[in-house]
Amino acid sequence: SSLLDLMAFDASTNMNLINQPLLMMAGSKADTYYMTDACFNNATGTKEKELFLIPGATHIQTYYVPEYVEQAMKKLNEFLGKYL
């Protein structure tokens, strides 16, 4: 089934193919942080990479808590301003 395919997919295995600037963001309390960390560490094809942790945020809170959204948007604007 497609759900089983999705569950078996591991994006971290191909992160080394990224050769452009990379910004990854995650909440410091995200249950999914280990996935972000694995992907970031495997992104060896780019020299320009940043991992931005949003202190105190869970994964879902980064989408709707104004304080966390503002931090993410500020970082995104900074990153895009530097690399675009």
MMTF fields as JSON, N, C-alpha, C and O atoms, coordinates in Angstrom:
{
  "mmtfVersion": "1.0.0",
  "mmtfProducer": "UNKNOWN",
  "numBonds": 335,
  "numAtoms": 336,
  "numGroups": 84,
  "numChains": 1,
  "numModels": 1,
  "chainsPerModel": [1],
  "groupsPerChain": [84],
  "chainIdList": ["A"],
  "bondAtomList": [4, 2, 8, 6, 12, 10, 16, 14, 20, 18, 24, 22, 28, 26, 32, 30, 36, 34, 40, 38, 44, 42, 48, 46, 52, 50, 56, 54, 60, 58, 64, 62, 68, 66, 72, 70, 76, 74, 80, 78, 84, 82, 88, 86, 92, 90, 96, 94, 100, 98, 104, 102, 108, 106, 112, 110, 116, 114, 120, 118, 124, 122, 128, 126, 132, 130, 136, 134, 140, 138, 144, 142, 148, 146, 152, 150, 156, 154, 160, 158, 164, 162, 168, 166, 172, 170, 176, 174, 180, 178, 184, 182, 188, 186, 192, 190, 196, 194, 200, 198, 204, 202, 208, 206, 212, 210, 216, 214, 220, 218, 224, 222, 228, 226, 232, 230, 236, 234, 240, 238, 244, 242, 248, 246, 252, 250, 256, 254, 260, 258, 264, 262, 268, 266, 272, 270, 276, 274, 280, 278, 284, 282, 288, 286, 292, 290, 296, 294, 300, 298, 304, 302, 308, 306, 312, 310, 316, 314, 320, 318, 324, 322, 328, 326, 332, 330],
  "bondOrderList": [1, 1, 1, 1, 1, 1, 1, 1, 1, 1, 1, 1, 1, 1, 1, 1, 1, 1, 1, 1, 1, 1, 1, 1, 1, 1, 1, 1, 1, 1, 1, 1, 1, 1, 1, 1, 1, 1, 1, 1, 1, 1, 1, 1, 1, 1, 1, 1, 1, 1, 1, 1, 1, 1, 1, 1, 1, 1, 1, 1, 1, 1, 1, 1, 1, 1, 1, 1, 1, 1, 1, 1, 1, 1, 1, 1, 1, 1, 1, 1, 1, 1, 1],
  "groupList": [{"groupName": "SER", "atomNameList": ["N", "CA", "C", "O"], "elementList": ["N", "C", "C", "O"], "formalChargeList": [0, 0, 0, 0], "bondAtomList": [1, 0, 2, 1, 3, 2], "bondOrderList": [1, 1, 2], "singleLetterCode": "S", "chemCompType": "L-PEPTIDE LINKING"}, {"groupName": "LEU", "atomNameList": ["N", "CA", "C", "O"], "elementList": ["N", "C", "C", "O"], "formalChargeList": [0, 0, 0, 0], "bondAtomList": [1, 0, 2, 1, 3, 2], "bondOrderList": [1, 1, 2], "singleLetterCode": "L", "chemCompType": "L-PEPTIDE LINKING"}, {"groupName": "ASP", "atomNameList": ["N", "CA", "C", "O"], "elementList": ["N", "C", "C", "O"], "formalChargeList": [0, 0, 0, 0], "bondAtomList": [1, 0, 2, 1, 3, 2], "bondOrderList": [1, 1, 2], "singleLetterCode": "D", "chemCompType": "L-PEPTIDE LINKING"}, {"groupName": "MET", "atomNameList": ["N", "CA", "C", "O"], "elementList": ["N", "C", "C", "O"], "formalChargeList": [0, 0, 0, 0], "bondAtomList": [1, 0, 2, 1, 3, 2], "bondOrderList": [1, 1, 2], "singleLetterCode": "M", "chemCompType": "L-PEPTIDE LINKING"}, {"groupName": "ALA", "atomNameList": ["N", "CA", "C", "O"], "elementList": ["N", "C", "C", "O"], "formalChargeList": [0, 0, 0, 0], "bondAtomList": [1, 0, 2, 1, 3, 2], "bondOrderList": [1, 1, 2], "singleLetterCode": "A", "chemCompType": "L-PEPTIDE LINKING"}, {"groupName": "PHE", "atomNameList": ["N", "CA", "C", "O"], "elementList": ["N", "C", "C", "O"], "formalChargeList": [0, 0, 0, 0], "bondAtomList": [1, 0, 2, 1, 3, 2], "bondOrderList": [1, 1, 2], "singleLetterCode": "F", "chemCompType": "L-PEPTIDE LINKING"}, {"groupName": "THR", "atomNameList": ["N", "CA", "C", "O"], "elementList": ["N", "C", "C", "O"], "formalChargeList": [0, 0, 0, 0], "bondAtomList": [1, 0, 2, 1, 3, 2], "bondOrderList": [1, 1, 2], "singleLetterCode": "T", "chemCompType": "L-PEPTIDE LINKING"}, {"groupName": "ASN", "atomNameList": ["N", "CA", "C", "O"], "elementList": ["N", "C", "C", "O"], "formalChargeList": [0, 0, 0, 0], "bondAtomList": [1, 0, 2, 1, 3, 2], "bondOrderList": [1, 1, 2], "singleLetterCode": "N", "chemCompType": "L-PEPTIDE LINKING"}, {"groupName": "ILE", "atomNameList": ["N", "CA", "C", "O"], "elementList": ["N", "C", "C", "O"], "formalChargeList": [0, 0, 0, 0], "bondAtomList": [1, 0, 2, 1, 3, 2], "bondOrderList": [1, 1, 2], "singleLetterCode": "I", "chemCompType": "L-PEPTIDE LINKING"}, {"groupName": "GLN", "atomNameList": ["N", "CA", "C", "O"], "elementList": ["N", "C", "C", "O"], "formalChargeList": [0, 0, 0, 0], "bondAtomList": [1, 0, 2, 1, 3, 2], "bondOrderList": [1, 1, 2], "singleLetterCode": "Q", "chemCompType": "L-PEPTIDE LINKING"}, {"groupName": "PRO", "atomNameList": ["N", "CA", "C", "O"], "elementList": ["N", "C", "C", "O"], "formalChargeList": [0, 0, 0, 0], "bondAtomList": [1, 0, 2, 1, 3, 2], "bondOrderList": [1, 1, 2], "singleLetterCode": "P", "chemCompType": "L-PEPTIDE LINKING"}, {"groupName": "GLY", "atomNameList": ["N", "CA", "C", "O"], "elementList": ["N", "C", "C", "O"], "formalChargeList": [0, 0, 0, 0], "bondAtomList": [1, 0, 2, 1, 3, 2], "bondOrderList": [1, 1, 2], "singleLetterCode": "G", "chemCompType": "PEPTIDE LINKING"}, {"groupName": "LYS", "atomNameList": ["N", "CA", "C", "O"], "elementList": ["N", "C", "C", "O"], "formalChargeList": [0, 0, 0, 0], "bondAtomList": [1, 0, 2, 1, 3, 2], "bondOrderList": [1, 1, 2], "singleLetterCode": "K", "chemCompType": "L-PEPTIDE LINKING"}, {"groupName": "TYR", "atomNameList": ["N", "CA", "C", "O"], "elementList": ["N", "C", "C", "O"], "formalChargeList": [0, 0, 0, 0], "bondAtomList": [1, 0, 2, 1, 3, 2], "bondOrderList": [1, 1, 2], "singleLetterCode": "Y", "chemCompType": "L-PEPTIDE LINKING"}, {"groupName": "CYS", "atomNameList": ["N", "CA", "C", "O"], "elementList": ["N", "C", "C", "O"], "formalChargeList": [0, 0, 0, 0], "bondAtomList": [1, 0, 2, 1, 3, 2], "bondOrderList": [1, 1, 2], "singleLetterCode": "C", "chemCompType": "L-PEPTIDE LINKING"}, {"groupName": "GLU", "atomNameList": ["N", "CA", "C", "O"], "elementList": ["N", "C", "C", "O"], "formalChargeList": [0, 0, 0, 0], "bondAtomList": [1, 0, 2, 1, 3, 2], "bondOrderList": [1, 1, 2], "singleLetterCode": "E", "chemCompType": "L-PEPTIDE LINKING"}, {"groupName": "HIS", "atomNameList": ["N", "CA", "C", "O"], "elementList": ["N", "C", "C", "O"], "formalChargeList": [0, 0, 0, 0], "bondAtomList": [1, 0, 2, 1, 3, 2], "bondOrderList": [1, 1, 2], "singleLetterCode": "H", "chemCompType": "L-PEPTIDE LINKING"}, {"groupName": "VAL", "atomNameList": ["N", "CA", "C", "O"], "elementList": ["N", "C", "C", "O"], "formalChargeList": [0, 0, 0, 0], "bondAtomList": [1, 0, 2, 1, 3, 2], "bondOrderList": [1, 1, 2], "singleLetterCode": "V", "chemCompType": "L-PEPTIDE LINKING"}],
  "groupTypeList": [0, 0, 1, 1, 2, 1, 3, 4, 5, 2, 4, 0, 6, 7, 3, 7, 1, 8, 7, 9, 10, 1, 1, 3, 3, 4, 11, 0, 12, 4, 2, 6, 13, 13, 3, 6, 2, 4, 14, 5, 7, 7, 4, 6, 11, 6, 12, 15, 12, 15, 1, 5, 1, 8, 10, 11, 4, 6, 16, 8, 9, 6, 13, 13, 17, 10, 15, 13, 17, 15, 9, 4, 3, 12, 12, 1, 7, 15, 5, 1, 11, 12, 13, 1],
  "groupIdList": [1, 2, 3, 4, 5, 6, 7, 8, 9, 10, 11, 12, 13, 14, 15, 16, 17, 18, 19, 20, 21, 22, 23, 24, 25, 26, 27, 28, 29, 30, 31, 32, 33, 34, 35, 36, 37, 38, 39, 40, 41, 42, 43, 44, 45, 46, 47, 48, 49, 50, 51, 52, 53, 54, 55, 56, 57, 58, 59, 60, 61, 62, 63, 64, 65, 66, 67, 68, 69, 70, 71, 72, 73, 74, 75, 76, 77, 78, 79, 80, 81, 82, 83, 84],
  "secStructList": [7, 2, 2, 2, 2, 2, 2, 2, 7, 7, 4, 4, 4, 4, 4, 4, 4, 7, 7, 1, 7, 3, 3, 3, 3, 3, 3, 6, 6, 7, 6, 6, 2, 2, 2, 2, 2, 2, 2, 2, 2, 2, 7, 7, 1, 7, 1, 7, 3, 3, 3, 3, 3, 3, 6, 6, 7, 7, 6, 6, 2, 2, 2, 2, 7, 2, 2, 2, 2, 2, 2, 2, 2, 2, 2, 2, 2, 2, 2, 2, 2, 2, 2, 7],
  "xCoordList": [0.841, 0.0, 0.875, 2.062, 0.297, 1.074, 1.477, 2.52, 0.669, 1.026, 2.273, 3.153, 2.349, 3.535, 4.771, 5.862, 4.596, 5.711, 6.178, 7.379, 5.237, 5.569, 6.307, 7.291, 5.838, 6.465, 7.879, 8.727, 8.135, 9.446, 10.425, 11.629, 9.925, 10.781, 11.683, 11.232, 12.937, 13.911, 14.612, 15.517, 14.193, 14.756, 16.226, 16.95, 16.677, 18.062, 19.078, 20.232, 18.666, 19.615, 20.061, 21.115, 19.29, 19.649, 20.036, 20.191, 20.191, 20.511, 21.864, 22.086, 22.755, 24.071, 23.99, 24.961, 22.86, 22.686, 22.415, 22.544, 22.045, 21.76, 23.08, 23.979, 23.176, 24.398, 24.122, 24.946, 22.989, 22.589, 22.511, 22.471, 22.49, 22.332, 21.098, 20.046, 21.247, 20.196, 19.907, 20.814, 18.644, 18.192, 17.196, 16.204, 17.454, 16.509, 16.123, 16.973, 14.841, 14.336, 13.551, 12.863, 13.664, 12.939, 12.732, 13.508, 11.672, 11.459, 12.401, 12.637, 12.936, 13.885, 13.225, 13.909, 11.903, 11.176, 10.381, 9.484, 10.705, 9.971, 10.281, 11.441, 9.235, 9.42, 10.137, 10.781, 10.021, 10.607, 12.015, 12.589, 12.573, 13.88, 14.967, 15.853, 14.906, 15.937, 16.008, 17.079, 14.869, 14.857, 15.553, 16.328, 15.269, 15.915, 17.418, 18.19, 17.829, 19.248, 19.936, 21.032, 19.299, 19.878, 20.011, 21.04, 18.978, 19.026, 20.119, 20.881, 20.197, 21.201, 22.612, 23.463, 22.854, 24.181, 24.538, 25.714, 23.541, 23.79, 23.877, 24.206, 23.594, 23.658, 25.106, 25.479, 25.901, 27.335, 27.7, 28.862, 26.74, 27.01, 27.01, 27.343, 26.644, 26.635, 27.485, 27.492, 28.19, 28.99, 28.157, 28.447, 27.12, 26.27, 25.016, 24.008, 25.085, 23.91, 23.78, 24.768, 22.522, 22.227, 21.091, 20.133, 21.219, 20.142, 19.695, 20.452, 18.46, 17.909, 16.916, 15.885, 17.232, 16.333, 15.501, 16.026, 14.22, 13.304, 13.128, 12.447, 13.741, 13.749, 12.345, 11.495, 12.127, 10.879, 9.73, 8.68, 9.899, 8.795, 8.748, 9.779, 7.522, 7.32, 7.17, 7.139, 7.078, 6.939, 5.696, 5.787, 4.567, 3.301, 3.227, 2.667, 3.773, 3.711, 4.43, 4.101, 5.388, 6.103, 5.197, 5.564, 4.021, 3.085, 2.056, 1.491, 1.797, 0.69, 0.954, 0.198, 1.966, 2.252, 2.977, 4.087, 2.353, 2.925, 4.402, 5.167, 4.808, 6.211, 7.153, 8.214, 6.761, 7.598, 7.557, 8.576, 6.385, 6.252, 7.096, 7.767, 7.064, 7.854, 9.346, 10.067, 9.814, 11.232, 11.612, 12.657, 10.749, 11.014, 11.021, 11.896, 10.061, 9.987, 11.169, 11.692, 11.585, 12.748, 13.989, 14.752, 14.179, 15.328, 15.233, 16.233, 14.044, 13.852, 14.164, 14.848, 13.671, 13.947, 15.44, 15.976, 16.101, 17.55, 18.301, 19.2, 17.923, 18.578, 18.36, 19.306, 17.119, 16.819, 17.49, 17.959, 17.537, 18.219, 19.699, 20.296, 20.283, 21.71, 22.012, 23.039, 21.123, 21.433, 20.66, 20.975, 19.663, 18.94, 19.434, 18.943],
  "yCoordList": [-1.193, 0.0, 1.242, 1.174, 2.355, 3.596, 4.032, 4.663, 3.707, 4.051, 3.287, 3.851, 2.025, 1.237, 1.763, 1.802, 2.167, 2.758, 4.039, 4.28, 4.854, 6.113, 5.854, 6.528, 4.893, 4.588, 4.032, 4.207, 3.371, 2.782, 3.78, 3.525, 4.914, 5.907, 6.6, 6.998, 6.74, 7.413, 8.497, 8.209, 9.732, 10.853, 11.071, 11.626, 10.649, 10.924, 10.208, 10.629, 9.142, 8.378, 9.118, 8.802, 10.09, 10.823, 12.272, 13.044, 12.646, 14.035, 14.458, 15.643, 13.516, 13.842, 14.374, 14.943, 14.2, 14.681, 16.181, 16.783, 16.786, 18.224, 18.978, 18.8, 19.829, 20.605, 22.108, 22.893, 22.491, 23.889, 24.255, 23.367, 25.556, 25.952, 25.293, 25.199, 24.846, 24.087, 24.689, 24.9, 24.96, 25.4, 24.376, 24.084, 23.836, 22.936, 23.568, 24.093, 23.518, 24.097, 23.044, 22.214, 23.089, 22.136, 22.728, 23.563, 22.278, 22.646, 21.845, 20.663, 22.482, 21.78, 20.646, 19.736, 20.694, 19.636, 18.742, 18.017, 18.793, 18.004, 16.519, 16.123, 15.708, 14.256, 13.777, 12.728, 14.546, 14.188, 14.754, 14.62, 15.381, 16.026, 15.054, 15.431, 13.827, 12.86, 12.68, 12.412, 12.827, 12.72, 13.918, 13.77, 15.105, 16.319, 16.229, 16.571, 15.776, 15.651, 14.673, 14.946, 13.545, 12.552, 13.123, 12.945, 13.802, 14.406, 15.461, 15.498, 16.309, 17.369, 16.785, 17.253, 15.787, 15.167, 14.456, 14.367, 13.952, 13.26, 14.207, 13.773, 15.47, 16.46, 16.905, 18.02, 16.023, 16.28, 16.902, 17.244, 17.054, 17.604, 19.115, 19.689, 19.77, 21.231, 21.743, 21.18, 22.809, 23.446, 24.472, 24.798, 24.974, 26.019, 25.373, 25.23, 24.986, 24.385, 24.882, 25.11, 25.044, 25.52, 24.699, 24.349, 24.403, 23.77, 24.778, 25.134, 25.232, 26.244, 25.582, 25.068, 25.597, 25.034, 26.142, 27.191, 25.91, 26.86, 26.415, 25.425, 27.143, 26.726, 26.552, 27.437, 25.394, 25.124, 24.64, 24.278, 24.623, 24.267, 22.772, 22.113, 22.252, 20.897, 21.001, 22.103, 19.865, 19.867, 20.651, 21.555, 20.309, 20.924, 22.393, 23.2, 22.753, 24.149, 25.096, 26.281, 24.613, 25.491, 26.0, 26.936, 25.402, 25.809, 26.833, 27.54, 26.934, 27.799, 28.712, 29.663, 28.474, 29.343, 30.584, 30.475, 31.762, 32.973, 33.201, 33.553, 33.01, 33.216, 32.319, 32.761, 31.066, 30.119, 30.38, 30.274, 30.719, 31.044, 32.27, 32.303, 33.267, 34.486, 34.178, 34.718, 33.325, 32.953, 32.234, 32.502, 31.325, 30.576, 31.499, 31.387, 32.4, 33.314, 34.274, 34.589, 34.732, 35.617, 34.894, 35.452, 33.662, 32.88, 32.583, 32.665, 32.24, 31.951, 33.177, 33.066, 34.332, 35.565, 35.873, 36.284, 35.675, 35.892, 34.952, 35.375, 33.683, 32.675, 32.947, 32.912, 33.217, 33.487, 34.775, 34.856, 35.776, 37.018, 36.811, 37.515, 35.858, 35.574, 34.757, 34.968, 33.829, 32.878, 33.057, 32.391, 33.932, 34.145, 35.375, 35.711],
  "zCoordList": [0.0, 0.0, 0.0, 0.32, -0.353, -0.387, 1.017, 1.188, 2.023, 3.398, 3.833, 4.484, 3.482, 3.818, 3.093, 3.662, 1.837, 1.092, 1.757, 1.877, 2.186, 2.849, 4.157, 4.462, 4.917, 6.202, 6.019, 6.893, 4.906, 4.652, 4.039, 4.013, 3.546, 2.89, 3.898, 4.972, 3.557, 4.416, 3.605, 2.822, 3.796, 3.038, 3.344, 2.518, 4.505, 4.891, 4.004, 3.924, 3.345, 2.535, 1.281, 0.73, 0.82, -0.392, -0.134, -1.081, 1.098, 1.422, 0.856, 0.606, 0.654, 0.102, -1.329, -1.828, -1.987, -3.359, -3.427, -4.493, -2.313, -2.298, -2.395, -1.574, -3.422, -3.609, -3.625, -4.095, -3.122, -3.013, -1.532, -0.679, -1.215, 0.191, 0.809, 0.177, 2.035, 2.715, 4.079, 4.883, 4.327, 5.646, 6.152, 5.484, 7.318, 7.97, 9.289, 10.009, 9.603, 10.843, 11.594, 10.999, 12.914, 13.751, 15.132, 15.597, 15.772, 17.16, 18.043, 17.795, 19.068, 19.945, 20.723, 21.192, 20.862, 21.569, 20.615, 21.046, 19.331, 18.339, 18.493, 18.606, 18.498, 18.53, 17.27, 17.273, 16.205, 14.916, 14.724, 13.644, 15.751, 15.592, 15.137, 14.37, 15.595, 15.216, 13.703, 13.159, 13.021, 11.563, 10.928, 9.984, 11.455, 10.959, 11.162, 10.266, 12.317, 12.631, 11.682, 11.192, 11.425, 10.508, 9.101, 8.449, 8.638, 7.303, 7.225, 6.259, 8.226, 8.239, 8.205, 7.447, 9.008, 9.05, 7.751, 7.398, 7.041, 5.776, 4.583, 3.479, 4.781, 3.696, 3.514, 3.878, 2.952, 2.811, 1.47, 1.249, 0.58, -0.75, -0.81, -1.846, 0.272, 0.303, 1.455, 2.55, 1.182, 2.234, 2.99, 4.141, 2.33, 2.907, 3.482, 2.79, 4.741, 5.362, 6.788, 7.487, 7.199, 8.55, 9.136, 8.447, 10.411, 11.17, 12.214, 13.118, 12.08, 12.978, 13.921, 13.489, 15.206, 16.214, 16.827, 17.2, 16.929, 17.548, 18.996, 19.266, 19.927, 21.333, 21.914, 21.807, 22.529, 23.224, 22.366, 22.897, 21.046, 20.144, 19.86, 19.724, 19.775, 19.27, 17.756, 17.208, 17.084, 15.624, 15.19, 14.36, 15.74, 15.322, 15.723, 14.981, 16.866, 17.316, 16.367, 16.325, 15.615, 14.687, 13.576, 12.866, 13.411, 12.369, 12.827, 11.993, 14.123, 14.529, 15.727, 15.926, 16.516, 17.658, 17.124, 16.602, 17.252, 16.635, 16.942, 16.044, 18.17, 18.551, 17.741, 17.3, 17.553, 16.825, 15.32, 14.638, 14.813, 13.389, 13.056, 12.024, 13.92, 13.695, 13.658, 12.819, 14.55, 14.551, 13.256, 12.663, 12.835, 11.607, 10.392, 9.533, 10.316, 9.173, 9.148, 8.079, 10.303, 10.37, 9.838, 9.049, 10.274, 9.82, 8.329, 7.616, 7.856, 6.436, 5.58, 4.563, 5.984, 5.244, 5.217, 4.188, 6.339, 6.425, 5.48, 4.753, 5.501, 4.672, 3.187, 2.4, 2.808, 1.398, 0.932, -0.204, 1.799, 1.459, 1.198, 0.384, 1.879, 1.73, 0.474, -0.17, 0.125, -0.937, -2.238, -3.224, -2.274, -3.541, -4.239, -5.317]
}
